[in-house]
């Protein structure tokens, strides 16, 4: 996939750690919104028997995905498997064995950001949407956080703390524009 997309440029402004943090924040909003759906009681009569169990199970699945994202973020920021395992209440070896596939999938998505669909004409992003389109995600998450008063009146509660790409490592453009 040699042709770049507009998102490639936007994504390159962020360090992988920053992109992983965006994915974690995005997944956390899904968990929060899903959990909020279990709070109200007014529509319980409209929910089929055992319907709230279905919602709670979905919440657990979202939380598991969020945990995977948190582990990817921690690995990106330099946490060891022993440090991660301490919070999982397991051994470093067990944590590494269980979560390495998620970390490897994350790494592979950076090596091959797109795959072709079955027609061979459309590119399908391999990165989570939050990492694929970080500019939109920052706008969305900053708004989400502001409306829920996360960070009180901070209109950049999410985007302001992200790790950006190190511009010192970028090549200096040649004088002739090439």
N, C-alpha and C positions, 0 to 999 in steps of 0.2 A: 504494500500500500504506500506508494511513494508520494502521492498527491496529498499535500497537507490540507487540513481543515482550519477554519477560523479558530476553533477551540484549541488547536495545538499551540498557537501563539499565547493565548491566555493561560493555558496550563503551564507553559514554560516559565511563567513568572513566579510560580510557587515551587518550593522545595517539596520533595516527596512527603516529608513529615507534615508539611502544611496541608497537602492534599489528603493525607490519611486523616488528619484532624477534621477536615471538612466532611469527609465521609462519616466519621464518628458523630459529629454534630448533627448531620442530616439524619442519620439513623436514630439518634436520640430523640429528635423531634417526632419521628414516627412512633416511637415507644410512648412518648408523652401524650401524643394525640390519641393513640389507641387506648391508653389507660384512662384518659379523660372520658372516653365513651362508656366506661363502666361506672362512672360516678352518678350520673343522673338516673332517677328512678321513674320519672313521669311516663316513659315509653315502655316500661317493663311489660305491661299488658299486651303490647303489640309484638313482643318478642316470643317466638316459639319456645316450648319447653326445652330446656338445656341450652338455649341460645346464648346465655351469658357465659356458659362454659366454653362455647366456641370462641367468643370474644377473648376470654382469658387465655385460651390456648394460643390464639393468634398473638397475643401480647407476649407470651413466653417465647414463641418463635422469633418475634421481632427483637426481643431481648437477647436471644442467642446470637442473632446476626450482629447486634450491637456489640456484644462481647467479642466476637471475631474482629470487628472493626477496631475495638479498643486495643486488642492484642496487636493487630497490625500497626496501629499508631505507636504503641509502646516500643515495638521492635524498631520502627522507623526512627524513633527518637533516641534509640540506643539502650533500651532496657534489656537486661539479660533474661534468659529463660528462667533463671533462679529467682530473679525479682518478680517476674510475671507469675511464676508458680506460687510464690508466697501468698499472693492475693487470691489465687485459685484454690489454695489449701491442698496442693498436690506437689509432686516432685517436679523438678526441672525437666527430667526425662519424659515424664507423662505429659507435661504441658507442651513440650516440643513435639512429641509424637502426635498429639491431638490437633494442634493448631498450625503446624508447619504447612499442611496443604493450603490453608487460607493465605498464609504469607507467600507461599510459592505462586498461587494464583494471582495475587497482587503484583508480585515481581514480573510474572509472565505478561501481565496486561501492559506493563511499561515497555517490554521488549516487542510485543505485538499488540499495539493499541486497538486494532480493528481486525475483524474477520469478515469475509464476504458472506452474504446470505446465500440461500440455496440457488438463487438465480445467477449469482456471480456478479451482480451489478451494484448492490447496496452494501455499504460498509456498516458493520454492527460494532459499536464500541465495546471493548472488553473491560474497561474501567467502570466502576460505579459512576452513575450520572454526576454525583457531587464532585468527583475528581476529574471527570471528562470535561465538564463545563463549570469550572470554578467561579467564573465571574458571575454567572447567573445564580449559582448556589450561594455565594456570599450575599448577594442582594436579598435572596429569598430568606436565608437564615438570619441575617441582620434584622429584617422586618419581623420575622417570627419572634425573635428574642425581644425586640422592642415592644411589640404588642403584648407580650406576656410579662413585660417588665423585668426580664432577665438583665441584670446589670443596670437596673432602674431606668434612667433616661439615656442610656448609651445607645446611640443609633448604629454603632459598629461593634456590638458586643461579641460578635463572632469573628468578623474579618480583621479587626484590629490586632488580634493576637496571633495570627497565623505566621508560620515561618515561610519566608519568601526565598526564592532562589538567590544564590550568592552571585551578585552581578560582577564581582571581582573575577570570577572564573570565565566570564563570557569573552569570546574572542573580540578583539578590537577590529572594526571594519577597516578594510583597506582604503587608502586615499582615493583610489579610482572608482570606488563604489562597488567593487566586487567582493 
